[in-house]
């Protein structure tokens, strides 16, 4: 998911460089949403991820 976010960010930068404002704005918003979703899922996986059973 982080790869998709970086891909859309690169698309936004290239589109902005060539003057395509509509595509740039859309790609930037998609990149932001994907990155936020990645961060939320990452924090959840850190909290609930690997549970080590107590030693007997």
N, C-alpha and C positions, 0 to 999 in steps of 0.2 A: 504494500500500500504506500509505503514511503517512496518507492520507485515511481509510482504513478504521480505522486505529488510533485516530485522533482521533475518528471517529464512535463507536466502541465506548467510548472514554473518556467522551464526552459522555453516552452512554446509561447508563453506570455512575454518573455523577454525578447524573443525573436520577432514576434508580432508587433511589439511596441517599437522595436528598432526600425521595422519597415513601415510603420505608420498605420497598422490595422488596429484601430482603437477598440472596436467591438469584440474582436477575437481576443485581444489582450485582456480586456476586462473579464470576459467569460472564463478564460483559462486561469486567470489569477484567482477568481472566486472558487473555481473547482479545486485548485491547488490548496487554497486555504482550508476548504472543507475537508479534503482528504487528509491534510496534515493534522488538523484538529481531531479527526476521527482516529488517526494513527496514534496520537498522543493519549487519547482516552483509552483505547484498547491496550496500549503499552502499560499504562498505570494500572489498569484492571488486571492485566496478566502479572504484573509485579506483586500485586496484593494477593491475588487468589491463585497464582501460578503453582509453584512447587511447594507442596507441604511435606515437610520431613516428619515422619512419625517419631514419637518420643522413644528414646532408647529404653529397652526393658531391663 
